[in-house]
Amino acid sequence: MNRRALLKITAAFMASPSLPAFAQDDMKALAHEAYIYTYPMVKNYLTMYQYALEPSGDQYKGPFNTIVNVARVYTPEDTAIITPNSDTPYSFIVFDLRAEPVVVTMPPIEKDRYYSLQLVDLYTHNVDYLGTRVDGNDGGDFLITGPGWKGDVPPGIKRVVAMPTKLAIGLVRTQLLSPDDLDKVKEIQAGYKASPLSVYAGTEAPPAPAALEWPAISDEKVTTDFWPLAAFLLEFAPPLQGEDGLRARFDRLGLKAGETWPPKELPAKTVTMMRELVGPTEQEIRETSWALTDSSKIFGTPEFMKGRYMDRAAAALGGIYGNSVEEALYVIYGADTKGAPLDSKTKKYALRFTAATLPPVGAFWSVTMYDKPKQLLVANPIDRYLINSSMLSGLKKNEKGEIVVYLQNESPGPELASNWLPAPDEDFYAVMRLYLPKPEALDGRWKPPAIESFP
C-alpha cells in the first residue's frame, strides 16, 4: 500500500466513526495503520525498559521516577538510543505517573550555559521543556502530572506540566563548554532532583499502583513480539483528542488496552497476517526515515504531530527523542552534493564553513558522525565523534579563511588532523545540530553547507 492510500484511510478514521465499507473490510490496511501508530511506543518502551526495568542490563540507569546522571558524553558503547548526541552529558528519568505526580528540581546555573529537560510522552511527542529556552537558568521546582490528574498544587511549584500518558521519559542535557569543564557539569547534575508529590508536599502517599509484570523487550523482540508489546502499552497511553474512533477500530485486531494479544477470539488468519506484516512495514518506515531531511516537521508536541503517524514512526526509528525545532534544529546529511549516498569506503568528504555559513545559534552547534547500519556513534582511533562550536579555536583555516571539516575513514594527515571527523569504513550519515537556533536558521535565510565528495 502506498503512503497516499494510507493517508486517505487515516483521514477516514479521524473524520468519522462510520468508516467506508472498503475500509471496514480491509483488515490488512487496519493492521498496517495500527503498526505505524504503535511503532514509536514500542521503540520508546525499548529504551525505558533498558534504562529503568532491567537492572542486570548494561544500559540500566536507575528505577522509575529517579534522575540518574551520566557524567560524560555518549560514546559508541551507548546503544540504547539511536543517533545520540555527544555534546551534552545526559541525565535521565523514566516516569511512572500512575500513582501520583513527580516534582522535578532544576538547579540555578550560570547564564551562558545551556541546559534543558525534554519531557517525552509514551507516543514520543515532546510535550514540554524545562530549562534555558522556556524558563531561563534560574531553576525551580516543576510538577509533572499524569493524564487526568486533579489535585492541589503545593506552594513553591514554578510550573505544572501535564503529560498525556502514564509512562514518560525525561532527558536532561547539560552543556559541556570544554573538555576540562566536566567537573562543573557534575556539580550541576548533582542539583537535578526528583521526588513523588507526596514526599515533596509532606502528605500521605496514595495507594501504590497495581503490580505489573513488565514484558521483556530487546531489539529482536521489537520484531518477534511486536503486537503483544503494542497491546500492553496501550494501557498507559489514553487516546489523544480525536483518536477515540481510531483506537476503537484497533479492537478488531485484538489491540485492546489492558488485554493480552492475541485474544482467543481473533481468527488465526488475522494473527498470521499481522505477524507477517511486521517486517515489510518496518522496512517501509525505515525507507521513509532515510528520506526525511527536514527535522522541523518530525519532532514536536501532540498538537503539532496530530494525525502524522508515519512521520512520528519514521522519527522514532531514525532519531528517537529528537528535539522540537525551537529547541534544536537538525540538518541531516545522508548524501553528497551529487545526491550520492555517503560511503567512506570509497570516498572522502568535506564540509566547508565560511563566516556566512557557520550555524547561527543562541547556544551551540555540532556535526556528529554515525554509521548508517547501526545508527550509532563511530568508534575511531582518536575517540572523536563530533566537531562542535567549542572546538572552533582549535580548527585550522585554509588560505581562503574557510574551516574545512574532513569526513573520512583515514586521517587527512598531521597538518589537518584537528579538522578530521572520523568516518566508518562503510555507509554513514552525519547530523548537524543547532541548539537554540536563531531566527535566520528557522526562516531559511541561513543555508547549511553541503557535504562535498572527492577521490
N, C-alpha and C positions, 0 to 999 in steps of 0.2 A: 504493500500500500504506500502510495507516495504521500508526501507531507501535506500537500494541498487537500487531498481527500480526507486525511486525518483531521485537519483543522476544521473542515466542514462538519464532520461528525462531532468534534469537540464543541463547536458552536451550537449544534443542535442540543447537546447535553446541557450546556449552560443556559440556553434560552428558554427551555420549556421542559416540564416533567413528562410531557407527552412526546415521545420520540417518533420519528417517521418509522413506518413498518420495516423498511430495509435495515435501519439501524438496530431495531429491536431484535431482528433475526440474525444479525451478524455478530455472533459471539466472538469470533476471532478479532474483529475490529474493536470490540469492547475490551477484550483482554489486552490488545495492543495499547489501547488508551490507558488501561489500568497499570500496565507495566511502566509506561513513561511517567505516569502520575506518581507512582510509589517508588520509583528507582532512586531519587535523591534521598528519601527517607532511609532506605536500606543502606546506601552508601554512608549516610550520616551515622547510622547506628553502628556501622563497622568501626568508625573512629571512637564513638562513645564507648563501645564495648571494650576496645583495646585500652582506652585511657582510664576507664572507671570501673570495669567489671571483670577484668582479667588480671588479678594480682600476680599471677605467675608469668605473664607475658612480658616481652622485652620492651613494649611500648607503654606499659602501665604508668599512670601518673599519680592517682590517688582516688579515694572514694567520692561518691556523689557530694555535691554542694561544698566542695573544698577547693580552694585555689592552690594550685601546685605550680611552682616556678621552675623553669628550665633556664639556669643562669649561664647560657651560652647560645650562640646562634646555631641554626639547624645545619646538619651535615648529611651525607649520603646514608648514614646509619639510621636516620629518622625516616621511617617508611609508612607511618600510619596516615599521613596527609600527603596527597599528591600535589605537585607543583608548589611546595612550600617556599616561603621567603627565607632568606638567610641574612637579613638586615637587622632584625629586631629580636632579641631574646624573648621567647614566648612565656606566658603564664596561661594556665588552663583551668577551667571549671566546667564540669558536666552537671547540669541542673536536673534534679528530680523535684518537680514542683507539685507533686500530687498532694502532699500533706499540708504544706504551708509555704509562703513566700520565703525568699532568701534576701538578706541585706548584704550588699557588696560595698566595700570601702575602697575608694581610690585615694591614695595619699597626695598631698600637695607636692608639686615638683617645680623646678625652675622653668621660666617662661620660654626658653629657647629649645626645649626638648619636647619631642612628640611622644604621646602615649595615648592608647585607646583600648577600650574593652568593646569588642564586637559581639553583639548578642544575636545568636543564630537559632531559629526555631527548628523543630524536627524536619520541617519541609525544606530546610536550608535557606529560608529567607533571612535577610539582615533586618531584624526587627527594629534595632536601635543601636546607638553607640553611646558610650560614656567616654569622657576624656577631652582632649585638646580641642577638637573642632566644635563639639556640641556644648561642652560645659566649661571649657578653659582648663587651666592647670592647677586650680586651687583645691581640687579633690572634693571629697564629701562622701556621705552615705547614701546609697541608692537602693530602693526596694524593687526587687524583681519578683513579679507575681505570675501565677499560672492562669489558665483560662477560667473565667467565671469567678475569680476570687473577689469576695466582697468582705472587707474588714476595715478596721481603723488603722490609719497610717500614723505611726508614733511620731512625736516631735523629733527633730534632728534629721529627718529624711529630706534630702535635697530634691529628689525626683523619683517618680514611680514609673517603671516600665512594665507593661502588661504583655506577657508572652502568650501567643495563641495556642501553644502546645505544652503538654505536661513535661516532656523531656526537651532539653535545650542544651546548647553548648556556648561557652564564652571563651573568646580568645583575646588575651591581653598582649599588646605589642608595646614594648618599651624601646625607644630609640637608643642605639649604641652609637655614640658620637665618634669613637675611635677605638682601636684595639685595647688601649690602656684605660678605657672608660668602664670596663666590666664591673669593677668594684662598686662604682656609683650605681650602675644598673641593679646590682644585687641589693643595694641599700633601698632602692625604690621598690623593688619586688617584695621586700620584706614588709612593706606597708600595704600590700594588697591583702584584704581580708574578706571573709565570707562567713555568715552565721545565719541560722534559722531565725525567722522573725521573732519567735517566742523567746529565744535567748537574748536577742538584741533588746527587746522591749521588757524583758523580765516578767513575762506572763506564762500561764500554763501552756504546755505544749499540746497540740491537737493529737488525736489518735494517729498512730503510725499507719501508713498505707498498707494495704494487703500485701503479704509476702508473695513474691513472684519468682518463678524460675526463669531467669533471663536466658533466652536461647543463645547458644554459642554461635559466633559468626567469624568467618575468615574470608580472604579473597576468593577461595574456592567455593565456600558456601553461599556467597553472593549469587553465584550461578546455580548451584545444585539445590539450594534451599530457599530460593528467592521468594516464592509465593507464601510459604509458611511464615517467613520473616516479615513480609509485607503485611499479611493479615494481623500478625502480632502487634505491629507498630501502629496500626490504625486506631487502637485503643487510646494511644497517647496524643493523637492529633485530631481533635474535633474538626468537622468540616468548616472551612472558611466561608465567609459570607457569599452566598450564591452557589455553593457547591453541594447543597443537600441533595438535590436531584441527581447529580453526578455520582455521589457516593452511594446513593440508594441503588443505582444501576449496577454498581460493583457487587451487590448482594447476589446477583445472578451467577457470579463467578465464584461464589463461596467466600468472598472477601468481606467479612463482617467483623467489626470491631469487637474484640474480646472473645472471638471464636477461633478454633483451630482449623487450619486449612490442610487438606481438602475435607470438607464435611461429607458425611456418608451419602447424602442425597445428591451430590454433584456427580453427573454422569462421567463414566470413565473416559469417554472420548473427549470430554471437555478438559479433564485433568491432563490427559496426554497432549492435547492441543496447546494448553497453557504452558506446559513444560517445554515443549518443542519450540515455542515462540520466544523463549528467553534469549537464546543465543543470537538469532538474527536481529532481534530488536535492540539488544545491547550493542551489536555492531552498527546498527543504524544510528544510535545515539553517539557512538564513537565517531562515526563519519561526520555527523553534524557538529560534534565538538571541534574536530580539526578544521572545519570550515569557518568557525567563529573567529572574527578578528576584532570586533568592537565590544570590549568588556563593559561599556557603559549600558548595554542593553541586556546583560545576562545576570547581573547581581543587583539585588535591591529588596525593598520591603514587600510584604504580601500584596499591598495595593499595586505597587509598580509591576510585580510579576504575575498579576492576576490572569489566569487562563493561559499563560505561556508555559505549558508543561514541558514541551520539548526543549525550550531554551533553558529551563530550570534543570532538566535532566542532563543536558549537554554540559552545563556549567559544573554540575556536581561531578561529572566524570572527568572533565578537563582541568578543573581547578577549584575543588570544593573549598568553601569558606573564602572565596574571593570577596573583596570589599566592594561596597557600593561606590559609584563613581565619585561622589562628593568626598569620600574618604581617600580613595586611591584610584587612579586611572592606570589601566594596564594596556600596554602595547604588546601584542602577541606576534612574535616573529617565527613563522613557520616556513617561509620561502625567501629566496633572494630577489634581487631586482628584476630578474628574468622570469620569476614565477616558479622556479625550480625548488623542490624541497631541499632543506638544509641537510647535507651529508658530509661530515668532516672526514669520512674515509677516503674520499676522492678529491675534496676541495678545501680551500681555505677561504675565510670570510673576514670582512672588516666592517666596522660600524664607525662612521666618521662624524664627529661632533665639531661644529663651528660655534662661535659665540651666539649665533641666531638659533641653533638647533639644540643647545643644551636645555634639558627639560625644565620648564618653569614651575616651581613648586613652592609651597609655603613651609614644607618640612624637609623632605629629602627625596632623592631618586636613586634607582639602581637598575642594572641589567644583570639578570641571573640566567645561568645555563642549566638545561635539563636534557637528559637522554629521552628520546621520544618513546621507546618501547615501555619503559618503566614509569615515566613521568616524575622522576626523582632527580635530586642533585647529582652532579657528576663527580665521582672520585677522581683525583688527579694528583700528580707528584708535588704540587705546591699548595695543596689544600685551599685553593681559591675557587669559590663558587659564584662570585659576582664581582662586578665593578660598580661602585656607587659614588655618590657625590662627596662623601667624606674622604675619598681617595684622590680627589682632583689634584691636590697639590703635588702628589707623587707621580702623576701621569705625564708622560713626555708629549710635547707638541712637535709637529713637523715644521718644515720651513714655511708653510702657509699659516701657521698658528693653529692648526687643527689638532684635535685629540683623536687619534685613531685607535679604536679597541680591536684587537685581533682575536677572532673566534675561530680556533683551530685546534687540532689534536696535538701537534708538536709545537714547542716553543718557537717564537719568531726570532730568537736569538737574544743574547745578553743585553744589547742596546735597547730592545723593545720589550723586554720581559715584564716591565712594570705595567704595560698595556695589554698583557695577554690574559684572555679569559679562556681557560682550557675547555675543549670540547671532547666528547667521547669519540671513539673510532667507529662511529655509526651515525644513523639519523639522529638529529637533535632539534630542539626548539629553544628559543630564548624569550624571556619576558622582561619588558621594561616596566617598572613600577614608579608612578609619580604619587607620592604621599602628600595630601592636601594640594591637589593640582590647582594652579591659578586659572583665572577665567579664560586666558588665551589658550590654555590647553584643553579646556572643555568646549569652547565655541569654535574650534577649528583654525584659529589664527596661527597657532603653533603646529608645525608639521614634524613628526618624528623622522629622524633619518632612517633610510632603508639599509638593509644588510647587503653589501656588495660581495660577490664571489670573485676569486682569482685562482689561477692554477697553483 
